[in-house]
Amino acid sequence: MASKNERNTGMPLDLDWVERARVNRSAVERRTASLPARRSIKKEWQAAWLLRAITCIDLTTLAGDDTPGRVKRLCAKAKQPVRPDMLAGLGVLDQKITVGAVCVYPSRVRDAVEALKARTSP
């Protein structure tokens, strides 16, 4: 059984593999040319897909001079990425829409945890 703190050592970068990769350019060009003619997602499904996309976003602040206030603001946006009036207009105010993750430097993790645990004001 692996140790809880065991790190993934990864693997060496193989640029030869990258250089050997080939793309069927004509197939890619045909496919991209057909995209504008395809049906797009319409009406309520479009809103649903956009809301779903928000849940896949990672909000990140990796500035070396991050402050607790900056991290707190980022976490507030993570907890409520869409304005309540917009959610109400879509009829999904009861849904908990949040982003996928908040990324900060290790020195700011405590600030982020506290901000994420804090109760959002109504």
Secondary structure, 3 states (H helix, E strand, C coil): CCCCCCCCCCCCCCHHHHHHCCCCHHHHHHHHHHHHHCCCCCHHHHHHHHHHHHCCCEEEECCCCCCHHHHHHHHHHHHCCCCHHHHHHHCCCCCCCCCCEEEECHHHHHHHHHHHHCCCCC
